[in-house]
Amino acid sequence: MNTGASFTGRTRFRHVLDAADPERIRALVAATKVFSAEEVRTAAELAATTLDGSETYRWLLAERDGELVGYTCFDRIPFSKVSFDLYWIAVLPTLWGTGLGHELMQRTAKFIKGKRGLHIYADTSSRESYAKARAFYEKSGFKKVARFDDYYDVGDARITYRLTL
């Protein structure tokens, strides 16, 4: 849905999480109505475990007027010197089609490139509810590099995309 809103000018980007972010991330991911309850819970848990230091992930958060409007969660793939996983990218549905997702992706790619990253990998589902995600990755320059049938469930394949920086 494109409300005609633009994200430029009023959007602040940051990499450091604060204590309110796990709940804000949970609410944003739930608002998309794309993810399961387990996925929504997991998105918030990644932020919580980053804050408590039990795990570490890298983040890029976009805020407008104090509201979390989009984010990416990513990190270097263990044992790789040049490849990163994009674990999450989400944008409030009211800002779909405004370019915020592409801005988040471009800024994330620039950060990763600055860390000597050459590739970003993103996994997604073959379910119809993920069609917009797959289209987004392809429009953002990702190439489909693998498909694993019956991965998440019978009839639900894992599709892996790669963006070469």
Secondary structure, DSSP 4 states (H G I P E B T S, - for coil): ---S---TTTEEEES---TTHHHHHHHHHHHTT-S-HHHHHHHHHHHHHHHHTSS--EEEEEEETTEEEEEEEEEEPTT-SSEEEEEEEEE-GGGTTTTHHHHHHHHHHHHHHHTT--EEEEEEE-SGGGHHHHHHHHHTT-EEEEEEEEEEETTEEEEEEEEE-
